[in-house]
């Protein structure tokens, strides 16, 4: 995935559902259909290593991660210095010492731009997973 220590790529997607009878507005997403927001972490071989599929469309990605066992486990591994293990996410992810995010507006030809290019190539695995 471009960097040492990357164990997976993280992102969310929407899975269409029939209109729910309760709290219907919470399931209506920005693309104007009803859905569950599904949080996925996949490895470099496009295998899902974590899936959370129980939240309505309007729930923010960070809430799903904050409420997950993955966050607790990654924090524990980082705290106990088990190794340099990371997830690769997008700019919507909160800054965490164990989530690598792109550097927005990196000047062309700089180390920051090279990092961001490598990051985008590595994160592409989650985009392919959702295809």
Order of alpha helices (4+ residues) and beta strands (2+ residues): beta-beta-beta-alpha-alpha-beta-beta-alpha
